[in-house]
Amino acid sequence: MSALDYVAEVSAVPIGDILRRYPLAADYLANIRLSGVDETKTLPEILEDVDEDMLEEFGLDREEVIFHFCAFIEAFSRVKRPDEAISSITILGGRNKTGRPEMVELTITPGEVVSIVGPTGSGKSRLLEDIECLAQRDTPTARQILINGSVPDADKRFVAGGKLVAQLSQNMNFVMDLTVQEFLEMHAKSRMIAGSAAVVEKCFAVANSLAGEKFTLDTKVTQLSGGQSRSLMIADTALLGSSPIILIDELENAGIDRREAVKLLVGNEKIVLMSTHDPLLALRADKRIVIRNGGITKVIETTAEEEETLHKIEAIDSVLLDIRNQLRGGGIVAKESIPEFQEI
């Protein structure tokens, strides 16, 4: 729907119904001093009783208020979710740091996890950046990213909201001094999510289940640790976010339950790509991209033998997690308390 389509709806439907359908629209009215209006009236009826001098303070007349109000609704309705379903993302190879071509064409579908492995400085983050900007042979690597097998148009590449790709970087810093509850409510409201209170509560519970140290809804987001911040943003991305493609840079450094984090994202039919040095995360992926000298050298599908090996790695990881928890709780780690290590 365009802004003009919304004009017809707003002119015929009581403002109370409009606000229940588009909760964020109340902010627009509040900004022009029209909060607390009679919700049984339409917006044109409300504006009939408004002093024109007040509207002139905002450089608007009655018709312009209606049109801007509808444009506001249209813009945020568009942000709520990407315009089309994403059935695949394809990476077409470019070149490495020496100019050698990458002989790669990799297509990834919703529910798949792809890990990106390689030495520090090899170019893992550069690949994530190419995907994040939906590169079209216009980055240093000359890679091309296709959506549903086609070149994405400029709107998909450069739109400010409702982006196809969300990236969770290693360092996440909040600048707004909001509580966790206010932060989640703001996101739910801006994405026009129905039943936002229940979704916010679920998002908070999931974030706490991923974090090592629990936090409350009243905790300021600026007071969250790095791991707590990543936990909150992963839950937010999975449950509140509309972006179907998720990029994660070194999840193992977040200090969170990384296995559950990946399960959460994949369970919500996201395409997940993550750079990692963690063998547990690398082998939990369906495929892994190997990076050397700034280029993709190979793509490996996780084998059945590797999946068996993964079970052993997870057992070791569980032991290490128990040790971490003992140390964090002020306990003493004794060799005899760790049967798996007694023969080492």
N, C-alpha and C positions, 0 to 999 in steps of 0.2 A: 504493500500500500504506500502511496505517496502522501505528502503533507496535505495535498488537496483532497485526497480521499478521506483523511481524518477530519477535515473541516466539516464535511457532511455529517459524520458521526457525532462530532462535538456539538454541532448546532441542533441536533435532534434528541440527544440523550442527556438525562440529568447528570450534572457534574459529579454527583456522588458515585454513580455507576462508572463514570470515566476514571475517577480516582481509585476505585477498587480494582479496575482492570489494569490501570497503569499507575501504580503507587508513587513512582518517582515524579509524576506530573504535579503532585502537591508542592514540590520544591519550587517549581517554576512559579506557581501562584503565590507562594510565600515571598518570593523575591520581588514581586511587584505589589506586595501588600494586599494580597487577596486571599489570605488564609482565613479559615473559619467561615467560609461562605455558606449560603443556604444550599444544601446538597440536593434539594428537590428541583432546583432550577437548572436550566442549561446555561452554558457559559455566556452566550449572547444576552440572555435575560439578566444575568448577574451584572454584565457590563453596562446595561442600561441605567443601573442605579449608581454607577461609579462616576465620581467627579472627573471630568476631562482634565482638569489641572493636575490631578494626581498622576494620570497616565502620561501627561506631557513631561513629567519629571524623568520618565524613562524613555522619552522620545518616541512614544507610541500613540496611535489612536486605537479605537475599539476594534476595527477590522484587523489591524496589525497585531494586536494582542492575540486574537483568535488564530491567525495564521502562524505566528511564532510559537504559540502553545502547541499547535498541531505539528509543526516542524520539530519541536522538542520531543514529542511523543514518537514521531516517526524515526528520529535519529536513534533513540534509545531502544526502540523495538528492533531496529536493525542490528544494534550491538548485542542484543540478547543471545543470538546464535548466528553462526555463519550462514550465508544464503543457501548453500547447497550441502548435501551430505558428501562426506569424503570417503570414497571407496578405496583410494590408494594414493600414495606419494611415491614418486620415482626419482632416484638419484642417477643422473647421467654424468659419467666421469669427465673430468677436466684434465689437469696436469699437475705434476708434483713440483717441488721447488727447483728442480733442474730442467723443467720443461717436458719431462717424459710423460706421455699420455696415460691416463687412467683408463684401462679397458674394463669399464664397469657400467652396468645398467641394472640397478637394484630397485625392485618394486616392493613396497611394504603396505600391508593392509591393516585395518582396525583390529585391535586385539593382539597384534604382534609386538614383540619387544626385540629391539636390535641394540646390541652393545657395541661400543666403539673402543678399541684397545690399541695400545701402542706406547712407546716411551714418552716420558715428559718432553714436551716441545716438538712432538712429531706432527702435530696438526689436528688433534682430536677436536679442540675447541673451534678451530677454523671450519671444520665440517659442520658442526652445530650452527655456527654463524651463517654458513651458506644456506642451510635448511631454514633457519629462522627468517632470513630475508627473501626466501624463495628465489635464490640466485638464478640469473639468466645469462650466464657466460660473462657477467659484469663484475666479478670479484677476482682477486688474485689467482684463485684456483681455476677459473673459467668453467666451473661446474654449472649444470643446469638442473633445476628442480621442476618436476611436472606434478600437477594435481589432477587426479583422475585421468592420467594419460595426456593431459593437455597443458599448454603454457598458461599459467594464471594471468588474469588481466591486472592492470595497474591497481585497481581498487582493492583486490585481494592482497597485493604486495604491500601497499602503503597505507591502508586504512588504519586510523588511530584506534578504533575499537572493534570488537568482534573479530579479532585476528584469528587466522587458522592455526597459528603456531604460538605456543606459550613456552617460554624458557625459564627454567629454574637454575640460576647460577650458584656458584659456590658461596658467594658472599651476598647476603640479603640484609639490607638495612631499611628500617622503617623511618620515615620522616614525620609522619602525622602522629600526634600524641593522643591516640585513641585507645580505648580498651579493646580487648579481643572481641567482645560482644559487639561493640560499636563498629569495629572493622568488618566483621562478618555480615552484620546487618546492612552496612553500607554497600557491600558487594552484592548481597542478595537483592537489595532494593534496586541498584543500578542495572541488574540483569533481569529485573521484573520477574522474579521467581515466585510462583504461586506457593502458598503455605510456607513463606520464608522463615517463620519462627521455628518450625520443625526442622527445616533444612539447616538452619544456623546451629541448632542444638546438636544435630547429627554430625555436622562438620567439626564442631568443637570436640565432641566425644572421639571422633576418629583421629583428630590431630593429637589429642592427649594419649591415645593408644599407641601412636607412633613415637612420641617423644620419650626420652629417658626420664627427665624430671617433669612432673606434671605441673600445669599452670591452671589458672581460673579464668572465668569469663571477665572478671574485673581487672585482670593483669593488663598493664599497658603494653602495647605491642613494641614500644621502644625499650621495654625492660626484658623482652624475651631473649634467651640465648640463641646462638646460631642454630643449634639443633631444634629448638622449639620453633624458631621462625620457619625453618624448612618444613617442619611437621605441619605447621599451620598452612603454609602455602601449598603443600602437596594435597592436603585435605580440601583446601579451597579450590584448587585446580581440578581435582577429581569430581567434586560434588557441586560446586558453584560455577566453575568455568565452562565456557562454551567451546574453547579451542580444542579441536579433535587431535592435534599433533602436539606432543609434549617432549621437550628436550631437557635433559638433566645432565648437569656437569658434575661428575664425581660425587655421586650420592653417598658413597662410603664415608665421606668426610663430614657428613651432616650430624653424626651422633644420634641416628634414629634407627628404628626397625626397618632396614632397607628392604628386606624381603616382603614385608607386609605393605610397604609403600608401593612397590612395583605391582603387587597383586591388586591393590586398590585401583591404580590407574588403568591396568589392563581390564579389570572387571567392569570398568565404565566405558569399555570399547574405545579406548584411546590408542593412537599409534605412539609408541614410546621409543625414543632413542636416547641412550645414555652413554656418556664417556666414562670409563672406569678403569681402575687398576686392580679391582677386587675380583678374584677368580670366581667367587660365589655369584656375584652379579653377572659377570661375563658369561658364565655357563648356564645361568637361568634364562638367558635370552634365547630366542628362536634362532637368531643368526648373530654373528659378530663381524664387524668391519675392522680389518687390520690396517693401521696407518703407519707409514714409514716415510720419512723425508718429505712430509707435507702432502703425501698422496695416498690414495687407497691402493694397497697392494693385493689384497684378496678379500673375499667374502666367504665365511665358513658357516655352514649350517651345523648346529649343535647335534652331535651324534648320540646314538643310544648308549654307547660306551661312556661318553662324557657325562650323560645324565646319571649313569650309575656312579661315576666318580663324584658327581655333585653331591650325592647322598652322604658320602664319606666327608666331603668338605663341610657340609652343613653340620655333621656331628662334631667335627673339630670346632666349628664356629660356635656351636652351642656351649661347648666347654669354655671357650674363651669368653663368651658372654657371661657365663656364670662367674668366672674369675673377675671380670670387670665389675659386676654387680657386688661381689664380695668386697672388693677394694673400695668401691664408691660408698658402701655402707659401713666402712670402717672395720671390716673383718680381717682376719688373718688367713692367708692362703697356704694350706699345708699340702704337701705332695700326696699324702695318703687320702686326702679328700677328693682327689681327681683320679679315679680309677683308669681313665683312658690314657693318662700320662705315666702311670707307674712303671711301664716297661721301657719308656723312652730314656 
